[in-house]
């Protein structure tokens, strides 16, 4: 599965890199170290009072990496932009484990840094489509929205400061709540949006009836992608940030059409927000239609401001990530993955004469020099039944049988555990045994 994914990414020209698992906590969370479900790391290092944490995604470490490696025209060092990268590795979140969600899991990311063109966003969506198709999936949908439209919605309904909470933070809370529609349903979301703040620091939106009516009208937009955009343009005709977001969506759809991505696979969904705060433009999530309970399995968006956290300057970027473990679980659920036990070793030598270990070691060394992956059975019980059953349980392809009688005659018996065929050959010419078993197998097939 990982090979297929990497081949799709490479076909678009993405460069593989790695970034550290451990980062300074302030790098991952900004000023508020309690804002993310991160694992803190205790250390006796020389980093002073700064706390460390395990990364919860690949995007923020990537932004830090870019800020630390600006391109130098003079020295030809650093990252020359625009730049495409891919990365595979574990990330960690202090969540409650559930179906398709783990505390440690692998993410496979693609990102484009240094381009503000919607061409880049369209390419990421095309990669999502091509990857899922390459994995043998047909029934999936990529849902697309734009955070600028949601910011326009906040302007439309008149979100303002409340107590010590800024309008910007309340807007993010509204986006987070809207993003829960697939999980809890629209009625529950509307109730939460009307929740009145308990104090001056409570993020609860406390929206009035008029605001809820506007949001409902917004969420009721339906039809084809082009029809949805027309309806949204009618709602946001006087709000420039929203019309800018809609214009970007139209541009992306045009690019996807040129890339021959079918419209049926890409759906504009105005409730998609993505939970992370760093997204600034188009956002996208993909769902398997026959495994919706697994949630989004390949998602991302545009994050133009993230590098500014480290450099003070904006660096337009866009990317997406696959939850590898979640996707694998979904593929198993759909019956598209066969899980069976396999072994690294190709040959297991049965140790039937406990006082002839040097002989078995010599045989194993001879086979490794011929390129085979070999192990010697280390069971203390040297009976044939015990050692043979162990070989079967380990799922190796071949066993070498050499007891006292075979050793005296300077031969070994080589058995194929898949076909159950067996031959006896000289211990000085073991490779002949593999050749004979191969010929027998081909003869039986014929």
C-alpha positions in Angstrom: 0.0 0.0 0.0 2.8 2.4 0.9 4.6 1.6 -2.3 1.5 2.4 -4.4 1.0 5.7 -2.6 4.7 6.7 -3.0 4.7 5.9 -6.7 1.7 8.2 -7.2 3.4 11.0 -5.3 6.6 10.5 -7.2 4.8 10.6 -10.5 4.0 14.2 -9.7 7.6 15.0 -8.8 7.5 15.0 -5.0 10.8 14.7 -3.0 11.0 12.5 0.0 12.3 14.1 3.3 12.1 13.4 7.0 11.7 15.8 9.9 12.3 15.1 13.6 9.7 13.3 15.8 10.6 15.5 18.8 10.1 19.3 18.5 10.0 22.2 20.9 6.4 22.4 22.2 6.1 26.0 21.2 6.9 25.1 17.6 4.0 22.7 17.5 1.4 24.8 19.4 2.5 28.4 19.1 2.1 30.4 22.3 -0.6 28.1 23.8 1.0 24.8 24.8 -2.4 23.5 26.0 -4.2 24.0 22.8 -3.3 20.7 21.2 -3.6 17.1 22.3 0.2 16.6 22.4 2.4 14.3 24.3 4.9 16.3 26.4 8.5 14.9 26.5 10.5 15.0 29.7 14.2 15.6 29.1 17.4 16.3 31.0 19.0 18.0 28.0 20.6 21.4 27.7 17.6 23.1 26.1 16.9 25.2 29.2 13.4 25.6 30.4 11.8 25.0 27.0 9.5 22.0 26.9 9.6 19.3 24.2 6.7 17.4 22.6 6.0 14.7 20.0 4.8 16.0 16.7 1.1 15.6 16.1 1.3 16.1 12.3 4.0 16.6 9.6 2.8 20.1 8.5 4.1 22.2 11.3 7.6 20.5 11.4 7.7 21.1 7.6 7.0 24.8 8.1 9.7 25.0 10.7 12.1 23.1 8.3 11.3 25.6 5.5 11.9 28.6 7.8 15.3 27.1 8.9 16.5 26.5 5.4 15.8 29.6 3.2 17.4 29.4 -0.3 20.6 31.4 -0.8 21.2 32.5 -4.4 24.9 33.2 -3.5 25.7 29.8 -1.9 23.0 27.7 -3.7 21.9 26.2 -0.4 18.6 25.7 1.3 15.2 25.0 -0.3 14.6 26.6 -3.6 10.9 27.4 -4.0 8.4 26.3 -5.2 9.1 22.9 -3.8 7.2 19.6 -3.6 7.9 17.3 -0.7 6.5 13.9 0.5 7.0 12.4 4.0 6.0 9.2 5.7 6.4 8.7 9.5 4.6 8.3 12.8 2.7 11.1 14.5 1.3 11.2 18.0 -1.9 12.5 19.5 -3.1 12.3 23.1 -6.6 11.1 22.1 -8.9 8.3 23.2 -8.2 5.4 20.8 -11.3 4.3 18.8 -12.1 2.7 15.4 -9.6 4.1 12.9 -8.1 6.5 15.5 -4.9 5.8 17.4 -2.5 7.6 19.8 0.4 6.7 17.5 -0.2 6.3 13.8 1.5 6.9 10.4 0.7 9.8 8.1 1.9 10.0 4.5 2.0 13.7 3.4 2.4 15.7 0.2 3.0 19.4 0.2 3.8 22.2 -2.2 5.6 25.2 -0.6 6.1 28.6 -2.2 3.1 28.7 -4.7 -0.1 30.7 -4.3 -1.5 29.4 -7.6 -4.7 27.4 -7.4 -2.9 25.1 -9.8 -1.1 23.8 -6.7 -4.4 23.1 -4.8 -5.8 21.4 -7.9 -2.7 19.2 -8.1 -3.1 18.1 -4.5 -6.8 17.2 -5.1 -5.7 15.3 -8.3 -3.2 13.4 -6.2 -5.8 12.4 -3.7 -8.0 11.1 -6.6 -5.1 9.3 -8.4 -3.9 7.7 -5.1 -7.3 6.3 -4.1 -7.8 4.9 -7.7 -4.4 3.3 -7.6 -5.3 1.5 -4.4 -8.3 -0.1 -6.2 -11.0 2.2 -4.8 -13.9 3.5 -6.9 -16.6 4.6 -4.5 -15.2 7.7 -2.8 -15.8 11.4 -2.8 -13.4 14.4 -2.2 -15.3 17.2 -0.5 -13.9 20.7 -1.1 -14.5 24.0 0.6 -12.7 27.3 1.3 -12.0 28.8 4.7 -12.4 32.2 3.1 -16.1 31.4 2.5 -16.5 30.4 6.1 -14.8 33.7 7.1 -17.3 35.4 4.9 -20.1 33.5 6.7 -18.8 34.9 10.0 -19.0 38.4 8.5 -22.4 37.7 7.2 -23.9 36.7 10.5 -22.1 39.5 12.4 -19.8 37.6 14.7 -18.1 40.1 17.1 -15.9 40.1 20.2 -17.4 38.7 23.4 -15.9 39.5 26.7 -12.2 38.5 26.5 -12.8 36.4 23.4 -12.0 37.9 20.0 -14.3 37.5 17.0 -11.5 35.6 15.2 -11.5 32.9 17.9 -15.3 32.7 17.9 -15.2 32.3 14.1 -12.8 29.4 14.4 -15.1 27.8 17.0 -18.0 28.1 14.6 -15.9 26.4 11.9 -15.0 23.6 14.3 -18.7 23.1 15.2 -19.8 23.1 11.5 -17.1 20.5 10.8 -18.9 18.1 13.2 -22.0 17.8 11.0 -21.1 14.4 9.5 -20.5 13.1 13.0 -23.4 14.5 15.0 -25.9 15.8 12.4 -27.1 19.3 11.6 -29.7 19.6 14.4 -27.1 19.0 17.1 -24.7 21.4 15.4 -27.4 24.2 15.3 -28.0 23.7 19.0 -24.3 24.0 19.8 -24.0 27.2 17.7 -26.7 28.8 19.9 -25.0 27.8 23.1 -24.7 31.0 25.2 -21.3 31.7 26.8 -21.0 31.0 30.5 -18.3 33.6 31.1 -16.1 36.2 29.4 -13.6 33.5 28.3 -16.1 31.0 26.9 -15.8 30.4 23.2 -19.5 29.3 22.8 -20.8 31.3 19.8 -24.2 32.1 21.3 -25.7 32.9 17.8 -29.2 34.4 17.6 -32.2 33.2 15.5 -31.3 35.5 12.6 -27.7 34.1 12.4 -29.0 30.5 12.6 -31.4 31.3 9.8 -28.5 32.6 7.6 -26.4 29.5 8.4 -29.2 27.2 7.6 -29.7 28.9 4.2 -26.0 28.6 3.6 -26.0 24.9 4.5 -29.1 24.2 2.4 -27.2 25.0 -0.8 -27.6 22.0 -3.2 -27.1 21.0 -6.8 -24.1 20.5 -9.0 -20.8 22.2 -8.1 -21.5 25.0 -10.5 -25.0 25.5 -9.2 -23.7 25.6 -5.6 -21.3 28.3 -6.5 -24.0 30.4 -8.2 -26.2 30.1 -5.1 -23.3 31.0 -2.8 -22.4 34.0 -4.9 -26.0 35.2 -4.4 -25.7 34.9 -0.6 -22.2 36.5 -0.4 -22.5 39.1 -3.2 -21.4 42.0 -0.9 -18.7 40.1 1.1 -15.4 40.2 -0.7 -13.5 37.5 1.3 -16.3 35.0 0.5 -16.4 35.9 -3.2 -12.6 35.5 -3.4 -13.0 32.0 -1.9 -15.7 31.1 -4.4 -13.5 32.4 -7.3 -10.7 30.1 -6.1 -13.0 27.1 -6.0 -14.1 27.8 -9.6 -10.5 28.0 -10.7 -9.7 24.7 -9.0 -12.6 23.0 -10.7 -11.5 24.2 -14.1 -8.0 22.8 -13.4 -9.4 19.5 -12.3 -11.4 19.3 -15.5 -8.2 19.8 -17.5 -6.7 16.9 -15.4 -9.7 14.8 -16.4 -10.7 14.3 -12.8 -14.5 13.4 -13.0 -16.8 15.9 -11.4 -18.6 13.0 -9.7 -15.5 12.4 -7.5 -15.2 16.0 -6.3 -18.0 17.7 -4.4 -18.2 21.2 -3.1 -19.4 20.9 0.5 -19.8 24.3 2.3 -19.7 22.7 5.8 -16.2 21.3 5.4 -13.8 23.4 7.6 -11.0 21.1 8.8 -10.3 21.3 12.5 -6.8 22.7 12.5 -6.5 26.5 12.9 -3.7 27.0 10.4 -5.7 26.6 7.2 -6.3 29.8 5.2 -7.9 28.9 1.9 -9.2 25.8 0.1 -9.7 22.7 2.3 -10.5 19.2 1.3 -11.5 15.8 2.8 -12.0 12.4 1.2 -14.4 9.8 2.3 -14.9 6.1 1.3 -18.6 5.8 0.6 -18.8 2.2 1.8 -16.8 2.9 4.9 -18.0 6.3 6.1 -17.6 5.2 9.8 -13.8 5.6 9.3 -14.2 9.3 8.6 -11.9 11.3 6.4 -8.9 9.3 5.2 -7.0 11.7 2.9 -7.4 15.4 3.8 -5.6 18.8 3.8 -5.7 22.4 2.6 -3.9 25.6 2.1 -1.9 27.1 4.9 -0.3 30.4 3.8 0.5 31.8 7.2 2.0 28.9 9.0 5.7 29.6 8.2 5.1 33.2 9.4 5.0 31.8 12.9 8.8 31.3 12.6 9.9 34.0 10.1 7.3 36.7 10.2 6.8 36.4 6.5 4.0 34.6 4.7 4.9 31.5 2.6 2.0 30.2 0.5 1.7 26.4 0.9 -0.8 23.6 0.4 -0.8 20.0 1.2 -2.7 16.9 2.3 -2.0 13.8 4.4 -3.2 10.2 4.5 -4.0 8.5 7.8 -2.1 5.3 6.8 -3.4 3.2 9.7 -7.0 4.4 9.2 -6.9 3.8 5.5 -5.4 0.3 6.0 -8.2 -0.5 8.5 -10.8 0.8 6.0 -9.3 -1.3 3.2 -9.5 -4.4 5.4 -13.1 -3.6 6.2 -13.9 -3.4 2.5 -12.2 -6.7 1.9 -9.5 -5.1 -0.4 -6.6 -6.3 1.8 -5.7 -9.9 2.6 -3.9 -10.1 5.8 -1.8 -13.3 6.3 1.3 -14.3 8.2 4.5 -14.1 6.3 8.1 -14.6 7.4 11.3 -12.8 6.6 13.1 -16.1 6.5 12.9 -18.3 3.4 14.5 -21.3 4.9 14.4 -22.7 8.5 16.9 -25.4 9.4 15.5 -28.0 11.8 18.0 -28.7 14.6 17.3 -32.4 15.1 20.7 -33.4 16.5 21.4 -31.1 19.5 25.1 -31.9 19.6 25.7 -31.0 15.9 25.1 -27.2 16.1 28.4 -26.5 14.2 27.0 -28.5 11.2 23.8 -26.5 11.1 25.7 -23.2 11.4 27.9 -24.2 8.4 24.8 -25.0 6.3 23.1 -21.7 7.3 26.3 -19.8 6.4 26.6 -21.5 3.0 22.9 -20.7 2.2 23.3 -17.0 3.2 26.3 -16.7 0.9 24.0 -18.0 -1.9 21.5 -15.2 -1.1 18.9 -17.0 1.0 17.4 -15.6 4.2 18.0 -18.4 6.7 17.4 -19.1 10.4 18.1 -22.1 12.6 15.4 -23.3 14.8 16.2 -22.4 18.4 13.7 -24.6 20.2 15.2 -26.6 23.0 12.8 -29.5 22.1 14.7 -31.1 19.2 12.1 -33.7 18.3 11.0 -33.6 14.6 7.3 -33.0 15.4 8.0 -30.0 17.6 10.5 -28.3 15.2 8.4 -29.1 12.1 5.3 -27.6 13.6 7.2 -24.5 14.6 8.4 -24.1 11.0 4.8 -24.3 9.7 3.7 -21.8 12.3 6.4 -19.4 11.1 5.2 -19.5 7.5 8.6 -20.2 6.0 8.7 -21.7 2.5 11.4 -24.3 3.0 12.8 -26.5 5.8 16.1 -28.3 5.9 15.9 -31.7 7.6 19.2 -33.2 8.8 19.2 -35.7 11.7 22.1 -38.0 12.7 21.4 -40.3 9.7 21.5 -37.5 7.1 24.6 -36.0 8.6 26.4 -39.3 8.5 25.5 -39.7 4.8 26.4 -36.1 4.1 23.0 -35.2 2.7 20.1 -33.0 3.6 16.4 -33.2 2.9 14.8 -30.1 1.6 11.1 -29.7 1.9 8.8 -27.1 0.3 6.1 -26.3 2.9 3.9 -24.8 0.3 3.8 -27.7 -2.2 4.8 -30.4 0.4 7.4 -31.7 -2.1 10.7 -33.0 -0.7 14.1 -33.9 -2.2 17.3 -35.3 -0.8 20.6 -33.8 -2.0 24.3 -33.6 -1.0 25.0 -31.1 1.7 27.7 -29.7 -0.6 25.2 -29.0 -3.3 22.1 -27.7 -1.6 21.2 -25.3 -4.4 20.4 -28.4 -6.5 17.5 -29.2 -4.1 15.9 -25.8 -4.9 16.3 -26.5 -8.6 14.7 -29.9 -8.4 11.8 -28.6 -6.3 11.3 -25.8 -8.9 11.2 -28.4 -11.7 8.8 -30.6 -9.9 6.4 -27.7 -9.2 6.5 -26.6 -12.9 5.9 -30.2 -14.0 2.8 -30.5 -11.7 1.5 -27.2 -13.0 1.8 -28.5 -16.6 
